[in-house]
């Protein structure tokens, strides 16, 4: 996928910047067109002249072009942001991660990152204690929610002499990851219409309390992001979550199972595929108190009568037509048996099975471990992968691309 692709290489001020000429050489040998943007701190570790010679393009270091620069426009960042197929920032220092998380644009790299219309890939590199600091980890969570791709650092000897997590991956690994992300960002799903549901539903007991579950919505949002990057027209119907909406995705927010049912049924027509990744409540309180129920009213205990919620998958399966219908099954026991039964009774084309008790899978995790069970064909078991990669694997199978 690198051949003929236009890559922006952002370099910031970490010791790992000394590897960037080698990475740049690999990208150009793969026949990618590369433009380099770097911070002034990065120039302490590798020179603009070296990177300009290897990329055969002028390197941008300053926000404002210098006199005599071939980059004459003060809006160079907008033009490069529209030119590129992907941007890789390597090394991405703790300082750079913090700036990107909060939208700072005070150097050439961060300013360009805000103007991108393509995937942004970050390769963090720093000392182990900086990497493990709660502020850095919080910034990484925020950046993942923006839809940026984080290439985890490796464990190894660091510049300080310590051994731990924080070492930038080798340049061959970085090249391969950029290649894989570009492959997944290729517009092979242009013209497809996809409806995705995500997150939990909240079923009100009173104006304050509700019955809910632990779904974070990350898997559904990863599916929406992956499909959008591949060119699909994506509608995302989400329960209450704290995740940023992926770019170019139409998002509809709901709260209860009934609201999600109504939204899905309203938008189900003319969809090529509906992927039900939401964790929809099976039951809801039969009555909702008009006011907050006080403790004094609960002296003898509190009993709520529950009613069944609308079965969205069953409703879709009964009238799906040519739409490819995909459900999810989160199980803790007899997982394959239960998922297969659900696949058949709901008239699904695929069901995605994971186990809530398996480490690296289930609610809240940035990774998942799933099995893709088709109505016709063999079950595909995937290893633990980032949810974005799981999303692409699901899309590949649903649309017969892998």
MIZABA-440024 format. One record per residue (C-alpha): residue number from 1; x negated, y, z. Coordinates in Angstrom, 1 decimal. Example, Ala and Ser with C-alpha at 12.3 -4.5 7.8 and 13.67 -1.06 7.14 Angstrom:
! residues 2
+-------+--------+--------+--------+
| pator |      X |      Y |      Z |
+-------+--------+--------+--------+
|     1 |  -12.3 |   -4.5 |    7.8 |
|     2 |  -13.7 |   -1.1 |    7.1 |
+-------+--------+--------+--------+
END
This chain:
! residues 402
+-------+--------+--------+--------+
| pator |      X |      Y |      Z |
+-------+--------+--------+--------+
|     1 |    0.0 |    0.0 |    0.0 |
|     2 |   -3.0 |    2.4 |    0.4 |
|     3 |   -3.7 |    2.6 |   -3.3 |
|     4 |   -2.5 |    6.0 |   -4.6 |
|     5 |   -1.2 |    7.0 |   -1.2 |
|     6 |   -1.8 |   10.5 |    0.2 |
|     7 |   -3.2 |   10.3 |    3.8 |
|     8 |   -3.9 |   13.2 |    6.2 |
|     9 |   -6.6 |   12.3 |    8.7 |
|    10 |   -6.4 |   14.4 |   11.8 |
|    11 |   -9.5 |   14.4 |   14.0 |
|    12 |   -9.6 |   15.7 |   17.6 |
|    13 |  -12.4 |   16.1 |   20.1 |
|    14 |  -13.2 |   12.7 |   21.5 |
|    15 |  -16.4 |   10.8 |   21.3 |
|    16 |  -14.7 |    8.2 |   19.1 |
|    17 |  -14.7 |   10.9 |   16.3 |
|    18 |  -18.2 |    9.6 |   15.4 |
|    19 |  -16.4 |    6.6 |   13.8 |
|    20 |  -14.3 |    8.8 |   11.5 |
|    21 |  -16.7 |    8.9 |    8.5 |
|    22 |  -16.6 |    5.1 |    8.4 |
|    23 |  -12.8 |    5.2 |    8.5 |
|    24 |  -12.6 |    7.8 |    5.9 |
|    25 |  -14.9 |    5.7 |    3.7 |
|    26 |  -12.6 |    2.7 |    4.1 |
|    27 |   -9.5 |    4.7 |    3.1 |
|    28 |  -11.1 |    6.2 |    0.0 |
|    29 |  -12.5 |    2.8 |   -1.0 |
|    30 |   -8.8 |    1.6 |   -0.9 |
|    31 |   -8.1 |    4.3 |   -3.4 |
|    32 |   -6.1 |    6.5 |   -1.1 |
|    33 |   -6.2 |   10.3 |   -1.4 |
|    34 |   -7.4 |   11.7 |    1.9 |
|    35 |   -7.3 |   15.3 |    3.3 |
|    36 |   -9.0 |   15.9 |    6.6 |
|    37 |   -7.8 |   18.4 |    9.3 |
|    38 |   -9.8 |   18.7 |   12.5 |
|    39 |  -10.0 |   20.7 |   15.7 |
|    40 |  -13.0 |   22.8 |   16.6 |
|    41 |  -13.8 |   20.4 |   19.4 |
|    42 |  -13.9 |   17.5 |   16.9 |
|    43 |  -16.7 |   19.3 |   15.1 |
|    44 |  -18.9 |   18.7 |   18.1 |
|    45 |  -18.9 |   14.9 |   17.2 |
|    46 |  -18.8 |   14.9 |   13.4 |
|    47 |  -19.3 |   17.7 |   10.9 |
|    48 |  -16.7 |   19.1 |    8.5 |
|    49 |  -19.4 |   18.9 |    5.8 |
|    50 |  -19.7 |   15.1 |    6.2 |
|    51 |  -16.0 |   14.6 |    6.0 |
|    52 |  -15.6 |   17.0 |    3.1 |
|    53 |  -18.2 |   15.1 |    1.1 |
|    54 |  -16.6 |   11.7 |    1.8 |
|    55 |  -13.0 |   12.9 |    1.1 |
|    56 |  -14.0 |   15.1 |   -1.8 |
|    57 |  -11.7 |   17.7 |   -0.4 |
|    58 |  -12.2 |   20.8 |    1.7 |
|    59 |  -11.7 |   20.1 |    5.5 |
|    60 |   -9.4 |   22.3 |    7.4 |
|    61 |  -10.7 |   23.4 |   10.8 |
|    62 |   -9.1 |   26.8 |   11.4 |
|    63 |   -5.4 |   27.7 |   11.5 |
|    64 |   -6.1 |   30.7 |    9.3 |
|    65 |   -8.1 |   30.1 |    6.1 |
|    66 |  -11.6 |   31.6 |    6.0 |
|    67 |  -12.5 |   34.1 |    3.3 |
|    68 |  -13.6 |   32.2 |    0.2 |
|    69 |  -11.7 |   29.0 |    1.2 |
|    70 |   -9.9 |   27.1 |   -1.5 |
|    71 |   -7.0 |   26.9 |    0.9 |
|    72 |   -5.7 |   30.4 |    0.4 |
|    73 |   -2.2 |   30.2 |    1.8 |
|    74 |   -1.3 |   30.8 |    5.5 |
|    75 |    1.3 |   28.2 |    4.9 |
|    76 |   -1.2 |   25.5 |    4.1 |
|    77 |    0.3 |   23.3 |    6.8 |
|    78 |    3.7 |   23.3 |    5.2 |
|    79 |    2.3 |   22.3 |    1.8 |
|    80 |    0.1 |   19.5 |    3.3 |
|    81 |    3.1 |   18.4 |    5.4 |
|    82 |    5.1 |   17.9 |    2.2 |
|    83 |    2.2 |   16.4 |    0.3 |
|    84 |    1.4 |   13.5 |    2.6 |
|    85 |    2.7 |   10.0 |    2.7 |
|    86 |    1.4 |    9.5 |    6.3 |
|    87 |   -0.8 |   11.3 |    8.9 |
|    88 |   -3.2 |    9.5 |   11.2 |
|    89 |   -4.6 |   11.3 |   14.2 |
|    90 |   -7.8 |    9.5 |   15.4 |
|    91 |   -9.0 |    9.8 |   17.9 |
|    92 |   -5.9 |   11.3 |   19.6 |
|    93 |   -7.2 |   12.7 |   22.9 |
|    94 |   -5.2 |   13.1 |   26.1 |
|    95 |   -5.0 |   16.8 |   25.4 |
|    96 |   -3.7 |   16.3 |   21.9 |
|    97 |   -1.0 |   13.9 |   23.1 |
|    98 |    0.1 |   16.4 |   25.7 |
|    99 |    0.3 |   19.2 |   23.1 |
|   100 |    2.3 |   17.0 |   20.6 |
|   101 |    4.7 |   15.8 |   23.3 |
|   102 |    5.7 |   19.5 |   24.0 |
|   103 |    5.4 |   20.9 |   20.6 |
|   104 |    2.3 |   23.0 |   20.9 |
|   105 |    0.8 |   24.2 |   17.6 |
|   106 |   -2.4 |   26.0 |   18.7 |
|   107 |   -4.9 |   24.2 |   16.4 |
|   108 |   -4.9 |   23.0 |   12.9 |
|   109 |   -4.1 |   19.4 |   13.8 |
|   110 |   -1.1 |   20.0 |   16.1 |
|   111 |    0.3 |   22.7 |   13.8 |
|   112 |    0.2 |   20.4 |   10.8 |
|   113 |    1.8 |   17.6 |   12.9 |
|   114 |    4.8 |   19.7 |   13.5 |
|   115 |    5.3 |   20.4 |    9.8 |
|   116 |    5.2 |   16.8 |    8.6 |
|   117 |    7.9 |   15.1 |    6.6 |
|   118 |    6.2 |   11.7 |    6.8 |
|   119 |    5.2 |    9.1 |    9.5 |
|   120 |    2.8 |   10.3 |   12.2 |
|   121 |    0.4 |    7.7 |   13.5 |
|   122 |   -1.5 |    8.2 |   16.7 |
|   123 |   -4.7 |    6.3 |   17.8 |
|   124 |   -5.3 |    7.4 |   21.4 |
|   125 |   -8.8 |    7.2 |   22.7 |
|   126 |  -10.0 |    8.4 |   26.2 |
|   127 |  -11.5 |    7.1 |   29.4 |
|   128 |   -9.5 |    4.5 |   31.3 |
|   129 |   -8.3 |    6.7 |   34.1 |
|   130 |   -7.2 |    9.4 |   31.7 |
|   131 |   -5.2 |    6.7 |   29.8 |
|   132 |   -3.6 |    5.4 |   33.0 |
|   133 |   -2.7 |    8.8 |   34.4 |
|   134 |    1.1 |    9.1 |   34.8 |
|   135 |    1.1 |   12.3 |   32.7 |
|   136 |   -0.5 |   10.6 |   29.8 |
|   137 |    1.9 |    7.6 |   30.0 |
|   138 |    4.9 |   10.0 |   30.2 |
|   139 |    3.7 |   11.9 |   27.2 |
|   140 |    3.3 |    8.6 |   25.2 |
|   141 |    6.9 |    7.7 |   26.1 |
|   142 |    8.1 |   11.0 |   24.8 |
|   143 |    6.1 |   10.6 |   21.6 |
|   144 |    7.5 |    7.1 |   21.0 |
|   145 |   11.0 |    8.6 |   21.4 |
|   146 |   10.1 |   11.2 |   18.7 |
|   147 |    9.5 |    8.2 |   16.4 |
|   148 |    5.7 |    8.6 |   16.2 |
|   149 |    3.7 |    5.4 |   15.9 |
|   150 |    1.3 |    4.7 |   18.7 |
|   151 |   -1.7 |    2.4 |   18.0 |
|   152 |   -2.6 |    1.0 |   21.5 |
|   153 |   -6.3 |    1.5 |   22.5 |
|   154 |   -8.4 |   -1.6 |   23.1 |
|   155 |  -10.1 |   -2.8 |   26.3 |
|   156 |  -13.9 |   -2.4 |   26.1 |
|   157 |  -16.9 |   -0.4 |   27.2 |
|   158 |  -16.2 |    3.3 |   27.2 |
|   159 |  -18.4 |    6.3 |   26.8 |
|   160 |  -18.5 |    6.8 |   30.6 |
|   161 |  -19.9 |    3.3 |   31.0 |
|   162 |  -16.7 |    2.1 |   32.5 |
|   163 |  -14.9 |   -0.9 |   31.0 |
|   164 |  -11.2 |   -0.7 |   30.5 |
|   165 |   -8.3 |    0.3 |   28.3 |
|   166 |   -8.9 |    3.5 |   26.2 |
|   167 |  -11.3 |    2.5 |   23.5 |
|   168 |  -10.2 |    3.4 |   20.0 |
|   169 |   -9.6 |    0.4 |   17.7 |
|   170 |  -12.2 |   -0.4 |   15.1 |
|   171 |  -11.9 |    1.4 |   11.8 |
|   172 |  -10.8 |   -1.7 |   10.0 |
|   173 |   -7.9 |   -2.2 |   12.4 |
|   174 |   -6.9 |    1.4 |   12.0 |
|   175 |   -6.9 |    1.1 |    8.2 |
|   176 |   -4.8 |   -2.1 |    8.4 |
|   177 |   -2.3 |   -0.5 |   10.7 |
|   178 |   -1.9 |    2.5 |    8.5 |
|   179 |   -1.4 |    0.2 |    5.5 |
|   180 |    1.2 |   -1.8 |    7.4 |
|   181 |    3.2 |    1.3 |    8.5 |
|   182 |    3.1 |    2.6 |    4.9 |
|   183 |    4.4 |   -0.7 |    3.7 |
|   184 |    7.3 |   -0.4 |    6.2 |
|   185 |    7.8 |    3.2 |    5.2 |
|   186 |    8.1 |    2.4 |    1.5 |
|   187 |   11.5 |    3.5 |    0.0 |
|   188 |   12.6 |   -0.1 |   -0.7 |
|   189 |   16.0 |    0.4 |    0.9 |
|   190 |   16.9 |    3.6 |   -0.9 |
|   191 |   20.6 |    3.6 |   -1.8 |
|   192 |   21.6 |    1.2 |    1.1 |
|   193 |   24.1 |    2.3 |    3.7 |
|   194 |   23.5 |    0.9 |    7.2 |
|   195 |   25.5 |    1.3 |   10.4 |
|   196 |   23.6 |    0.6 |   13.7 |
|   197 |   24.9 |    0.6 |   17.2 |
|   198 |   22.6 |    1.1 |   20.2 |
|   199 |   22.5 |    1.5 |   24.0 |
|   200 |   25.0 |    0.5 |   26.7 |
|   201 |   28.6 |    1.5 |   27.3 |
|   202 |   29.8 |    3.1 |   30.5 |
|   203 |   33.2 |    2.1 |   31.8 |
|   204 |   34.6 |    4.6 |   34.2 |
|   205 |   35.9 |    3.7 |   37.7 |
|   206 |   36.5 |    7.3 |   38.7 |
|   207 |   35.0 |   10.7 |   37.5 |
|   208 |   31.7 |    9.8 |   39.2 |
|   209 |   31.2 |    6.0 |   39.1 |
|   210 |   31.1 |    3.6 |   36.2 |
|   211 |   30.3 |    0.0 |   35.3 |
|   212 |   27.3 |   -0.2 |   32.9 |
|   213 |   24.2 |   -2.2 |   32.0 |
|   214 |   20.5 |   -1.6 |   31.7 |
|   215 |   20.2 |   -1.2 |   28.0 |
|   216 |   17.8 |    1.6 |   27.0 |
|   217 |   18.9 |    1.7 |   23.3 |
|   218 |   15.3 |    1.4 |   22.1 |
|   219 |   15.9 |   -1.6 |   19.9 |
|   220 |   18.9 |    0.0 |   18.1 |
|   221 |   17.0 |    3.3 |   17.7 |
|   222 |   14.0 |    1.4 |   16.3 |
|   223 |   16.3 |   -0.3 |   13.7 |
|   224 |   17.7 |    3.1 |   12.7 |
|   225 |   14.3 |    4.7 |   12.4 |
|   226 |   12.9 |    1.8 |   10.4 |
|   227 |   15.8 |    1.7 |    8.0 |
|   228 |   15.7 |    5.5 |    7.6 |
|   229 |   11.9 |    5.4 |    6.8 |
|   230 |   12.6 |    2.8 |    4.2 |
|   231 |   15.1 |    5.1 |    2.5 |
|   232 |   18.5 |    3.9 |    3.8 |
|   233 |   21.4 |    6.1 |    4.6 |
|   234 |   21.7 |    5.4 |    8.3 |
|   235 |   24.6 |    6.1 |   10.8 |
|   236 |   23.7 |    5.4 |   14.4 |
|   237 |   26.5 |    5.0 |   17.0 |
|   238 |   25.0 |    5.2 |   20.5 |
|   239 |   26.1 |    4.8 |   24.0 |
|   240 |   24.6 |    7.0 |   26.8 |
|   241 |   20.7 |    6.9 |   26.3 |
|   242 |   17.7 |    9.2 |   26.7 |
|   243 |   16.1 |    8.6 |   23.3 |
|   244 |   15.5 |   11.1 |   20.6 |
|   245 |   17.4 |   10.8 |   17.4 |
|   246 |   15.2 |    9.5 |   14.5 |
|   247 |   14.8 |   11.9 |   11.6 |
|   248 |   17.3 |   11.8 |    8.9 |
|   249 |   19.7 |    9.6 |   10.9 |
|   250 |   23.3 |   10.6 |   11.5 |
|   251 |   24.0 |   10.0 |   15.2 |
|   252 |   27.4 |    9.7 |   16.8 |
|   253 |   27.5 |    9.6 |   20.6 |
|   254 |   30.1 |    7.6 |   22.5 |
|   255 |   30.5 |    6.4 |   26.1 |
|   256 |   32.9 |    3.6 |   26.5 |
|   257 |   33.4 |    0.3 |   24.7 |
|   258 |   36.8 |    1.5 |   23.3 |
|   259 |   35.1 |    4.7 |   22.0 |
|   260 |   32.4 |    2.6 |   20.3 |
|   261 |   35.0 |    0.3 |   18.8 |
|   262 |   36.9 |    3.3 |   17.4 |
|   263 |   33.7 |    4.9 |   16.0 |
|   264 |   32.5 |    1.7 |   14.4 |
|   265 |   35.9 |    0.9 |   12.8 |
|   266 |   36.1 |    4.4 |   11.5 |
|   267 |   32.7 |    4.2 |    9.8 |
|   268 |   32.5 |    0.5 |    8.8 |
|   269 |   33.7 |    0.9 |    5.2 |
|   270 |   31.2 |    1.0 |    2.4 |
|   271 |   28.3 |   -0.1 |    4.6 |
|   272 |   25.9 |   -2.6 |    3.1 |
|   273 |   25.1 |   -3.8 |    6.6 |
|   274 |   26.3 |   -3.3 |   10.1 |
|   275 |   23.8 |   -4.2 |   12.9 |
|   276 |   25.3 |   -4.3 |   16.3 |
|   277 |   22.4 |   -3.9 |   18.7 |
|   278 |   24.4 |   -2.1 |   21.4 |
|   279 |   25.1 |   -3.9 |   24.7 |
|   280 |   28.8 |   -3.4 |   24.8 |
|   281 |   30.7 |   -4.1 |   28.1 |
|   282 |   33.0 |   -7.1 |   28.0 |
|   283 |   35.2 |   -5.7 |   30.7 |
|   284 |   36.4 |   -2.3 |   31.9 |
|   285 |   38.5 |   -1.2 |   34.9 |
|   286 |   42.2 |   -1.5 |   34.2 |
|   287 |   42.8 |    1.8 |   35.8 |
|   288 |   40.6 |    4.9 |   36.3 |
|   289 |   41.0 |    7.0 |   39.5 |
|   290 |   41.8 |   10.6 |   38.7 |
|   291 |   39.5 |   11.8 |   41.6 |
|   292 |   36.4 |   10.4 |   43.2 |
|   293 |   37.2 |    7.5 |   45.5 |
|   294 |   36.1 |    8.4 |   49.0 |
|   295 |   34.3 |    6.1 |   51.5 |
|   296 |   37.2 |    6.4 |   53.8 |
|   297 |   39.4 |    4.7 |   51.2 |
|   298 |   37.1 |    1.7 |   51.1 |
|   299 |   37.0 |    0.7 |   54.7 |
|   300 |   38.5 |   -2.7 |   53.9 |
|   301 |   36.4 |   -3.1 |   50.7 |
|   302 |   37.1 |   -2.0 |   47.2 |
|   303 |   38.5 |   -4.2 |   44.5 |
|   304 |   38.7 |   -3.2 |   40.9 |
|   305 |   41.0 |   -5.0 |   38.5 |
|   306 |   39.2 |   -5.5 |   35.1 |
|   307 |   40.6 |   -5.8 |   31.6 |
|   308 |   38.9 |   -7.1 |   28.5 |
|   309 |   37.4 |   -4.5 |   26.2 |
|   310 |   37.9 |   -4.5 |   22.4 |
|   311 |   35.7 |   -7.2 |   20.8 |
|   312 |   33.9 |   -5.1 |   18.1 |
|   313 |   32.0 |   -8.0 |   16.5 |
|   314 |   35.2 |  -10.1 |   16.3 |
|   315 |   37.1 |   -7.1 |   14.7 |
|   316 |   34.2 |   -6.6 |   12.1 |
|   317 |   33.9 |  -10.3 |   11.4 |
|   318 |   37.6 |  -10.6 |   10.5 |
|   319 |   37.4 |   -8.0 |    7.8 |
|   320 |   33.7 |   -7.7 |    6.9 |
|   321 |   34.0 |   -8.5 |    3.2 |
|   322 |   30.6 |   -8.2 |    1.5 |
|   323 |   29.1 |   -6.3 |    4.4 |
|   324 |   26.1 |   -8.1 |    6.0 |
|   325 |   27.1 |   -8.4 |    9.7 |
|   326 |   24.3 |   -8.8 |   12.3 |
|   327 |   24.9 |   -9.3 |   16.0 |
|   328 |   22.6 |   -9.5 |   19.0 |
|   329 |   22.7 |  -12.1 |   21.8 |
|   330 |   20.9 |  -11.4 |   25.1 |
|   331 |   20.8 |  -14.7 |   27.0 |
|   332 |   19.3 |  -16.1 |   30.2 |
|   333 |   20.3 |  -19.8 |   29.8 |
|   334 |   21.1 |  -22.1 |   26.9 |
|   335 |   20.0 |  -19.3 |   24.7 |
|   336 |   20.0 |  -20.9 |   21.3 |
|   337 |   23.2 |  -22.8 |   21.9 |
|   338 |   25.1 |  -19.7 |   23.1 |
|   339 |   23.7 |  -17.5 |   20.3 |
|   340 |   24.6 |  -20.0 |   17.6 |
|   341 |   28.1 |  -20.4 |   19.0 |
|   342 |   28.5 |  -16.6 |   18.9 |
|   343 |   27.2 |  -16.5 |   15.3 |
|   344 |   29.9 |  -18.9 |   14.2 |
|   345 |   32.9 |  -17.6 |   16.2 |
|   346 |   32.3 |  -13.9 |   15.3 |
|   347 |   31.7 |  -14.8 |   11.6 |
|   348 |   28.2 |  -13.2 |   11.5 |
|   349 |   25.6 |  -13.5 |    8.8 |
|   350 |   22.7 |  -13.2 |   11.3 |
|   351 |   22.3 |  -13.1 |   15.1 |
|   352 |   19.2 |  -11.8 |   16.9 |
|   353 |   18.5 |  -13.8 |   20.0 |
|   354 |   16.3 |  -12.6 |   22.9 |
|   355 |   16.0 |  -13.6 |   26.6 |
|   356 |   16.5 |  -11.0 |   29.3 |
|   357 |   14.1 |  -13.0 |   31.7 |
|   358 |   11.2 |  -13.2 |   29.2 |
|   359 |    8.3 |  -10.8 |   29.9 |
|   360 |    8.0 |   -8.3 |   27.1 |
|   361 |   11.6 |   -8.7 |   25.9 |
|   362 |   15.0 |   -7.4 |   26.9 |
|   363 |   16.1 |   -4.0 |   28.4 |
|   364 |   13.7 |   -1.0 |   28.6 |
|   365 |   10.7 |   -2.6 |   27.1 |
|   366 |    8.8 |   -1.1 |   24.1 |
|   367 |    8.3 |   -4.7 |   22.8 |
|   368 |   10.6 |   -7.5 |   22.1 |
|   369 |   10.5 |  -11.3 |   21.5 |
|   370 |   13.3 |  -12.4 |   19.2 |
|   371 |   14.6 |  -15.3 |   17.1 |
|   372 |   16.4 |  -14.5 |   13.9 |
|   373 |   19.2 |  -17.0 |   13.4 |
|   374 |   20.9 |  -16.9 |   10.0 |
|   375 |   24.3 |  -18.4 |    9.2 |
|   376 |   22.6 |  -20.4 |    6.4 |
|   377 |   18.9 |  -21.2 |    6.8 |
|   378 |   16.2 |  -21.8 |    9.3 |
|   379 |   15.7 |  -20.0 |   12.6 |
|   380 |   12.7 |  -17.6 |   12.5 |
|   381 |   10.9 |  -17.1 |   15.8 |
|   382 |    8.9 |  -14.0 |   16.1 |
|   383 |    6.0 |  -13.4 |   18.6 |
|   384 |    6.0 |  -10.4 |   21.0 |
|   385 |    5.9 |   -7.3 |   18.8 |
|   386 |    6.6 |   -3.6 |   19.1 |
|   387 |   10.3 |   -3.0 |   18.6 |
|   388 |    9.6 |   -1.0 |   15.4 |
|   389 |    7.9 |   -4.1 |   14.0 |
|   390 |   10.8 |   -6.3 |   15.2 |
|   391 |   13.2 |   -3.9 |   13.5 |
|   392 |   11.4 |   -4.2 |   10.2 |
|   393 |   11.3 |   -8.0 |   10.4 |
|   394 |   15.0 |   -8.0 |   10.9 |
|   395 |   15.6 |   -5.7 |    8.0 |
|   396 |   13.3 |   -7.9 |    5.8 |
|   397 |   15.4 |  -11.0 |    6.5 |
|   398 |   18.8 |   -9.2 |    6.2 |
|   399 |   17.9 |   -7.9 |    2.8 |
|   400 |   15.8 |  -10.8 |    1.6 |
|   401 |   12.5 |   -8.9 |    1.5 |
|   402 |   10.4 |  -11.2 |    3.6 |
+-------+--------+--------+--------+
END
